[in-house]
Amino acid sequence: GDQTSHKGRVMQIGNHSIGPGHPVYIIAEASGNHCQDFTTARMLIEAAAGAKANAVKFQTFMAEEIAVDIPILTGYDAAHDAWVVRMGVTTLHQLYAKGGLPRAWHKELKHIAEDVGLHFLSTPFSLDAARFLVEDIGVPALKIASGDLTFMPLLEYAASTGLPLLVSTGMATLKEISLVMNGVLEDALLGLRLCFLHCTSSYPLTPSAANLRAFMTIRQEVLWCVGYSDHTTDPEIIPALAVALGAVVYEKHLRLDNAHGSPDAGHSLTPAQFRR
């Protein structure tokens, strides 16, 4: 796809125009770096604003929605095993209990984000969470995680909202992306409300595995709106290359300087790194 022929095509999130010829829309992914502490969540929002992001994003789920109480698989990767020990968890349920943003905090944190000039976004990991974000919180866009690219009930609801949709592609095949784009999300695509975010599902991601040429492949299908959900800890080269290759949305994890107890600290940038 030749981006120069699509400069007039933009997606709107609030007052931000997103597409070729417009500034990149930067999302600070707070993920589980709030460590289930409201003050830390507020400080992450303030750090995102200070780092010049356009949006701050959390994740809306409860552990019992997405993780059964089974042991975490170990013994195949020494770094992973060390991380599990640092987290002090032995089951998937214990691990995911550290990550989701409590629903009671969403409204106040949205007000805090808007007060510092940021969009408040969150990824729903269930249909109920998506309805909560749209109907109770009033998010300006929906982010769909890579693991839900083929979860049709969630995609159908997301498409029905009329909101802009940011959909990550980690571990998806091109056939899956095409089926979703030309099926349940076709109206969103035609209505300039859909942006796929290239993503490699590795945490942290080595720059050599970033596979940025996937932008070329996705752009041949989507043509005008592709972004990058980046799990590297590189604050310079990978972001520059991704934008040069056509990323119009950029998502990267943000942590506070002292967030070493967070499950996502290892693939997150400090505020100073994020600003770079």
FENFEN-V536228 format. One line per field, one symbol per residue. ss: DSSP state (~ for helix, > for strand, _ for the rest). phi: phi as a letter, one per 40 degrees, with the letter a starting at -180 (. if undefined). burial: b if it has 24 or more other C-alpha atoms within 12 Angstrom, else e. Layout:
BEGIN
ss: ???
phi: ???
burial: ???
END
This chain:
BEGIN
ss: __~~~~____>>>__>>>______>>>>>________~~~~~~~~~~~~~____>>>>>>__~~~~____>______~~~~~~~~~~___>~~~~~______~~~~~~~~~~~~~___>>>>>>__~~~~~~~~~~~___>>>>_~~~___~~~~~~~~~___>>>>>_____~~~~~~~~____~~~~~___>>>>>>_______~~~____~~~~~~~~~___>>>>>______~~~~~~~~____>>>>>>__________~~~_>_~~~~~_
phi: .ccccbcccbbbbgcccbidgbdccbbcccfcccfgbccccccccccccccgccabbbbbabdccbaccbcccbgbaccccccccccgbbbcccccccbccdcccccccccccccbgbcbbaccbacccccccccbcgccabbbcdcbcbccdccccdcccgccbbbcbdgcccccccccccbcbccccccfbbbcbdabcbbcccdcbcfcccdcccccccgbbbbbbbbcbccbccdcccccchcbbbbacbbccbcccccbccbbccdccccd
burial: eebeeeeebbbbbeebbbbbbbebbbbbbbbbbbbbeeebbbbbbbbbbbbbbbbbbbbbbbbeebeeeeebeeeeeeeeeebbeebebeebebbbbbbbbbbebbbebbebbbebbbbbbbbbbbbebbbbbbeebebbbbbbbbbbbbeeebbbbbbebbbbbbbbbbebebebbbebbeebbbbbbbebbbbbbbbbbbbbbeeeebbbebbbbbbebbbbbbbbbbbbbbbeebbeebbebbbbbbbbbbbbeebebbbbbbbbbbbebbbe
END
